[in-house]
Amino acid sequence: MTSTTRMHFSTIRSIKSQNLVKWLKSINLVNLENIILYYMMQRKILQVLKLYAPEYVQFWLKYRKTLFQQLFFTVKFWTRKYKRILRKNSQRSFKIAYLNPKILKNSQLFSGLTNLKIIECVSFWKGFIEQYGSFPPKLQDKPLPQLRNALSNNKGASIAVIIPIGNNTTEYLTILQQSLSVLYENSLINQVYCIVDGRILPEKFENWIKNQEKFSLLYYRTKVGPATIRNHGLKLCNQGNFSDVLLLDADILLTKNSLHNLLSAYLNTSYSIVFPKIISQNNSILDYYYDINGILNGRILANHKSDNELLTSLLLYGTTSVVLINQVIFRNNISFDENFKIAAGEDIDFCLNLIHSGHSLIGFENVFIQHYYGNNDISNAGIQTFKSRFERYGRGDAILLQKHPYFYAWLNKTQPRI
């Protein structure tokens, strides 16, 4: 921070109120916004952690210089980009959700989102350092490969679905059963592989799946992680000679319309791997944060439109919570790295490997699929899930960066897909 900025901090603290307006007009507005934000964040971070994440306080105090640099530049970015989003959503009604009142105005919403950004940043880097041992080293860069779209082959002739099941709570199984019913009724879906990861399903639910003609239920008695589950499913799809594979997470909520829109967009283009836009199913402040943070939507390298005016983007990566893949790709010995034992980083690694092979990853920007993030209206449960989610992402990124040391440099060349 410059000496001029430090002088402004001193002025903010000491200036008399009657002279404040005159002084504000005398200095650069952009610089002032950054100064005030910096000053506010310095005071706010420890207060937020003590209130919402007291277990992170010692971690913050140990690494606060580096953590604050990461957080300040991220939130400074929010002040430019997210105010536009907030203006569009100023009349949006939210359920009561821990950090905010029922109806959120712009200033209140921005305050709540900033609180969550603080918690996210500290959670993420705590998980990262626990896995990696330190903050990432200096960014390493390398040129992006030349990307092409592998022309799809026999698209839509026979579609199989792979669903890892790693949660057996009633709320998640209710979501899953609804999506399975939609898949069953769709004539384009030929086979659904439900692969259970170290859980025991209720007998009634298990029998319901077994009684559906095009469903197959497989069990791993011990937890192996989504990478191993998806690889098993891909082998089955190769053996079954399917033309296309839909990878689907069990917490995705399909409707007849959303599945129809996804399949129609996919079948009416020549793209061989596509990612729809993921939006939250619920309407709490935490769900809204996930939406605008874009954690399940990947990052955009470039925007373009296809011939039929379907809005698309070229992605650095997308998440495999929902992705359609043609046989020209999945029959080419692609797989997930089973060293990723948790649901974090394995899908980015999968996408980067495809990028290295020269494949274009396409995002459908006006095809929307709902995701269930859990019961975010319960204060303690919601915030605990939020913290553990970003700790897990931090650990996944640490494994990812060891394998792809240039990943963060490539990330800096992208924009969020929100």
C-alpha positions in Angstrom: 0.0 0.0 0.0 1.4 3.5 -0.9 2.2 6.3 1.5 -0.6 8.3 -0.1 -3.1 5.6 0.8 -1.8 5.4 4.4 -2.3 9.2 4.6 -5.9 8.8 3.4 -6.4 6.2 6.2 -5.2 8.7 8.7 -7.4 11.3 7.3 -10.5 9.0 7.4 -9.9 8.5 11.1 -9.2 12.1 12.1 -11.2 14.4 9.7 -14.0 16.4 11.2 -17.4 15.5 9.9 -18.3 19.0 8.6 -15.3 18.9 6.3 -15.8 15.3 5.1 -17.8 16.0 2.0 -15.4 18.6 0.8 -12.5 16.3 1.4 -14.2 13.4 -0.5 -14.6 15.5 -3.6 -11.0 16.5 -3.5 -9.6 13.0 -4.1 -9.9 10.3 -6.7 -13.2 8.3 -6.3 -11.8 4.9 -7.3 -8.9 5.3 -5.0 -11.2 6.3 -2.2 -13.4 3.3 -2.7 -10.4 1.0 -2.3 -9.2 2.9 0.7 -12.5 2.7 2.5 -13.0 -0.9 1.6 -9.5 -1.7 2.8 -10.2 0.1 6.1 -13.6 -1.6 6.6 -12.2 -5.1 5.8 -9.4 -4.7 8.3 -11.9 -4.1 11.0 -14.5 -6.6 9.8 -12.6 -9.8 9.2 -11.8 -10.8 12.7 -15.3 -9.8 13.9 -16.9 -12.0 11.2 -14.7 -15.0 12.0 -15.3 -14.7 15.7 -19.0 -14.6 15.1 -19.5 -17.2 12.4 -16.2 -19.3 12.3 -14.4 -19.0 15.6 -12.4 -22.2 14.8 -10.6 -20.2 12.0 -9.4 -17.3 14.2 -6.0 -18.7 15.1 -5.4 -19.7 11.4 -6.3 -16.2 10.4 -3.9 -14.6 12.9 -1.1 -16.9 11.7 -1.5 -16.2 8.0 -3.4 -12.9 8.0 -0.9 -10.9 5.8 -1.2 -13.3 2.9 -4.9 -14.1 3.5 -5.8 -10.5 3.6 -4.0 -9.8 0.3 -6.0 -12.7 -1.3 -9.3 -11.5 0.2 -8.9 -7.8 -0.4 -8.3 -8.1 -4.1 -11.2 -10.6 -4.5 -13.6 -8.3 -2.6 -12.3 -5.3 -4.5 -13.3 -7.2 -7.7 -16.7 -7.8 -6.1 -17.3 -4.1 -5.6 -16.9 -3.5 -9.4 -18.7 -6.5 -10.8 -21.2 -7.6 -8.2 -22.9 -4.3 -7.6 -24.3 -4.6 -11.1 -25.7 -8.1 -10.2 -27.1 -6.8 -6.9 -28.9 -3.9 -8.6 -30.7 -6.5 -10.8 -31.7 -8.5 -7.8 -32.5 -5.8 -5.3 -36.2 -6.8 -5.2 -35.5 -10.5 -4.9 -37.1 -12.1 -1.8 -35.0 -14.6 0.2 -36.0 -17.0 2.9 -34.6 -16.2 6.4 -31.1 -17.5 6.2 -28.7 -16.7 9.0 -26.9 -13.6 7.8 -29.7 -11.5 6.5 -33.3 -10.4 7.1 -36.2 -11.8 5.0 -36.1 -9.0 2.3 -32.6 -8.0 1.4 -31.8 -4.5 0.1 -28.6 -3.9 -1.9 -26.5 -2.7 1.0 -27.6 -5.5 3.3 -27.1 -8.1 0.6 -23.7 -6.9 -0.2 -22.8 -7.0 3.5 -24.0 -10.5 3.8 -22.2 -11.6 0.7 -19.0 -10.0 1.9 -19.3 -11.9 5.2 -19.6 -15.1 3.2 -16.6 -14.2 1.1 -14.5 -13.8 4.2 -15.6 -17.2 5.4 -15.1 -18.8 2.0 -11.6 -17.4 1.6 -10.3 -18.5 5.0 -12.0 -21.9 4.7 -10.5 -22.5 1.3 -7.0 -21.6 2.2 -7.1 -23.6 5.4 -8.0 -26.7 3.4 -5.3 -25.8 0.8 -2.5 -25.4 3.3 -3.5 -28.5 5.2 -3.1 -30.5 2.0 -0.3 -28.6 0.2 1.7 -27.4 3.2 2.0 -23.8 2.2 0.4 -21.1 -0.1 1.0 -21.8 -3.8 4.4 -20.9 -5.2 4.9 -18.2 -7.9 2.5 -18.8 -10.8 3.9 -21.0 -13.6 2.5 -20.4 -17.0 2.4 -22.3 -20.3 0.5 -21.6 -23.6 -3.0 -23.0 -23.9 -3.2 -25.8 -26.5 -5.0 -25.2 -29.8 -8.6 -26.3 -29.2 -10.9 -28.0 -31.7 -14.4 -29.5 -31.5 -14.2 -33.2 -32.2 -17.1 -33.9 -34.5 -19.7 -36.0 -32.7 -20.5 -39.4 -34.0 -23.9 -41.1 -34.0 -25.1 -38.6 -31.4 -28.3 -39.5 -29.5 -28.5 -43.0 -30.8 -28.3 -44.4 -27.2 -27.7 -42.4 -24.1 -26.5 -43.8 -20.7 -26.5 -41.9 -17.4 -23.9 -42.4 -14.6 -25.0 -41.2 -11.1 -22.6 -41.6 -8.1 -24.7 -41.9 -4.8 -22.7 -40.8 -1.8 -25.5 -39.5 0.4 -28.3 -41.6 1.8 -30.2 -38.9 3.8 -34.0 -38.6 3.1 -33.7 -35.1 1.6 -31.1 -36.1 -0.9 -32.8 -39.4 -1.9 -36.1 -37.4 -2.4 -34.2 -35.2 -4.9 -32.6 -38.2 -6.6 -35.9 -40.1 -6.9 -37.5 -37.1 -8.7 -34.6 -36.9 -11.1 -34.6 -40.7 -11.7 -38.4 -40.5 -12.5 -37.7 -37.8 -15.1 -34.9 -39.9 -16.6 -37.1 -43.0 -16.7 -39.9 -41.2 -18.6 -37.5 -39.7 -21.2 -37.4 -41.9 -24.3 -33.9 -40.8 -25.3 -32.4 -42.2 -22.1 -31.6 -45.9 -22.6 -29.8 -46.9 -19.4 -29.1 -45.4 -15.9 -26.3 -46.6 -13.8 -26.8 -45.8 -10.1 -23.5 -46.5 -8.3 -23.5 -46.3 -4.5 -20.3 -45.1 -2.8 -19.9 -46.6 0.6 -23.5 -46.1 1.8 -26.5 -48.3 2.5 -29.7 -47.3 0.8 -33.1 -47.7 2.5 -34.7 -51.0 1.4 -37.8 -49.3 0.0 -35.7 -46.9 -2.2 -33.4 -49.7 -3.3 -36.3 -51.9 -4.4 -37.8 -49.0 -6.3 -34.6 -48.6 -8.3 -34.3 -52.3 -9.0 -37.9 -52.5 -10.3 -37.2 -49.9 -13.0 -36.4 -51.6 -16.3 -33.6 -49.4 -17.5 -32.0 -48.8 -14.1 -28.9 -50.7 -12.8 -27.9 -50.4 -9.1 -24.3 -51.2 -8.1 -22.6 -51.0 -4.7 -19.2 -50.1 -3.4 -19.3 -51.2 0.2 -16.5 -48.9 1.2 -16.2 -45.3 0.1 -14.0 -44.8 -3.0 -14.9 -41.3 -4.2 -16.6 -40.0 -7.3 -13.6 -40.4 -9.6 -13.6 -44.2 -9.1 -17.4 -44.3 -9.4 -17.4 -42.4 -12.7 -14.6 -44.5 -14.1 -16.6 -47.6 -13.3 -19.6 -46.1 -15.1 -17.6 -45.1 -18.1 -16.3 -48.7 -18.5 -19.9 -49.9 -18.4 -20.9 -47.4 -21.1 -18.0 -48.5 -23.3 -19.0 -52.2 -22.9 -22.6 -51.3 -23.6 -21.6 -49.4 -26.8 -23.6 -46.3 -25.9 -23.3 -43.3 -28.2 -23.4 -40.7 -25.4 -23.0 -40.4 -21.7 -24.7 -38.0 -19.2 -22.7 -37.6 -16.0 -25.1 -36.5 -13.3 -24.7 -35.9 -9.6 -27.3 -37.2 -7.2 -28.0 -33.7 -5.9 -29.1 -32.4 -9.3 -32.8 -31.8 -9.6 -34.0 -32.6 -13.1 -37.4 -31.6 -14.4 -39.0 -32.8 -17.7 -38.4 -29.4 -19.2 -34.8 -28.9 -18.1 -33.8 -32.4 -19.3 -35.6 -31.8 -22.6 -33.9 -28.4 -23.1 -30.5 -29.9 -22.4 -30.9 -32.9 -24.7 -32.4 -30.8 -27.5 -29.6 -28.2 -27.4 -27.0 -31.0 -27.3 -28.5 -33.0 -30.2 -29.0 -30.0 -32.4 -25.4 -29.0 -32.3 -22.1 -30.7 -33.3 -20.5 -30.2 -30.0 -19.1 -33.4 -28.4 -18.9 -32.3 -24.7 -21.3 -29.7 -23.2 -22.0 -28.2 -19.8 -25.3 -26.5 -19.0 -25.6 -23.6 -16.5 -26.1 -24.8 -12.9 -28.5 -22.7 -10.6 -29.5 -23.3 -7.0 -32.8 -25.0 -6.3 -33.5 -23.1 -3.1 -33.7 -19.3 -2.5 -31.6 -18.5 0.6 -28.6 -16.1 0.8 -26.2 -19.1 0.8 -27.8 -20.5 -2.4 -27.6 -17.1 -4.0 -24.0 -16.8 -3.0 -23.2 -20.2 -4.7 -25.0 -19.0 -7.8 -23.0 -15.7 -8.3 -19.8 -17.3 -7.1 -20.1 -19.8 -10.0 -18.5 -22.7 -8.1 -20.4 -25.3 -10.2 -20.2 -23.5 -13.5 -16.5 -23.4 -14.3 -14.7 -20.6 -16.0 -15.1 -19.0 -19.5 -12.2 -18.6 -21.9 -14.3 -17.0 -24.7 -17.9 -16.3 -25.6 -19.4 -17.2 -29.0 -22.7 -18.2 -30.6 -23.4 -21.3 -32.5 -25.1 -21.3 -35.9 -28.6 -21.8 -34.4 -28.1 -18.8 -32.0 -27.8 -21.0 -28.9 -25.7 -18.9 -26.6 -22.5 -20.8 -25.9 -19.1 -20.2 -24.3 -15.7 -21.8 -24.6 -14.7 -23.1 -21.1 -11.4 -23.7 -19.4 -13.3 -26.2 -17.3 -16.8 -27.1 -16.2 -18.0 -29.3 -13.4 -19.2 -32.8 -13.9 -22.3 -32.4 -11.8 -24.0 -32.3 -15.2 -22.1 -32.9 -18.5 -23.0 -34.7 -21.8 -20.2 -36.4 -23.6 -20.2 -38.0 -27.0 -18.5 -41.3 -27.8 -15.7 -39.7 -29.8 -14.4 -38.5 -26.5 -15.3 -41.0 -23.9 -14.3 -44.0 -26.0 -10.8 -42.5 -26.3 -9.5 -43.9 -23.0 -10.5 -40.9 -20.9 -10.8 -41.3 -17.2 -10.9 -39.5 -13.9 -7.7 -39.5 -11.7 -8.6 -41.8 -8.8 -5.9 -40.0 -6.6 -8.7 -37.5 -6.0 -10.5 -39.3 -3.2 -12.9 -36.5 -2.4 -15.5 -34.6 -4.5 -13.1 -31.6 -5.3 -10.7 -31.0 -8.1 -11.3 -34.3 -9.9 -13.6 -32.7 -12.5 -11.3 -29.8 -13.1 -8.4 -32.3 -13.7 -10.7 -34.2 -16.0 -11.3 -31.1 -18.1 -7.7 -30.0 -18.1 -6.7 -33.4 -19.5 -9.3 -32.9 -22.3 -7.9 -29.4 -22.9 -4.4 -30.9 -23.3 -5.9 -33.3 -25.8 -7.1 -30.3 -27.8 -10.8 -30.7 -27.1 -13.2 -27.7 -26.9 -15.3 -27.6 -23.7 -18.6 -25.9 -24.5 -20.9 -24.2 -22.0 -24.6 -23.8 -22.8 -25.4 -20.4 -21.3 -29.1 -20.4 -21.6 -29.8 -24.1 -20.6 -30.4 -24.2 -16.8 -30.3 -27.2 -14.5 -31.1 -27.0 -10.7 -28.7 -28.1 -8.0 -29.6 -28.9 -4.4 -27.0 -27.5 -2.0 -28.6 -28.7 1.2 -30.9 -27.1 3.7 -29.3 -23.6 3.9 -32.1 -22.1 5.9 -30.8 -23.8 9.1 -28.2 -21.4 10.4 -25.7 -23.7 12.1 -26.1 -26.5 9.6 -26.0 -24.2 6.6 -22.8 -22.3 7.6 -21.1 -25.5 8.7 -21.8 -27.1 5.3 -20.6 -23.9 3.6 -17.3 -24.0 5.5 -16.6 -27.7 5.0 -17.5 -27.3 1.3 -14.8 -24.7 0.7 -12.2 -26.5 2.9 -12.8 -29.5 0.7 -12.3 -27.3 -2.5 -9.1 -26.0 -1.0 -7.8 -29.5 -0.5 -8.8 -30.5 -4.0 -7.1 -27.4 -5.5 -3.9 -28.3 -3.7 -3.8 -31.8 -5.3 -4.8 -30.2 -8.6 -2.0 -27.6 -8.5 0.6 -30.3 -7.8 -0.4 -32.0 -11.0 -1.1 -28.9 -13.1 1.2 -26.1 -11.7 0.1 -23.7 -14.4 -3.6 -24.0 -13.5 -3.8 -20.7 -11.6 -2.0 -18.8 -14.4 -4.6 -20.2 -16.8 -7.3 -19.3 -14.4 -6.2 -15.7 -14.5 -7.0 -15.7 -18.2 -10.7 -16.5 -17.7 -13.9 -14.9 -16.4 -16.5 -16.4 -14.1 -19.5 -18.1 -15.6 -22.3 -16.4 -13.7 
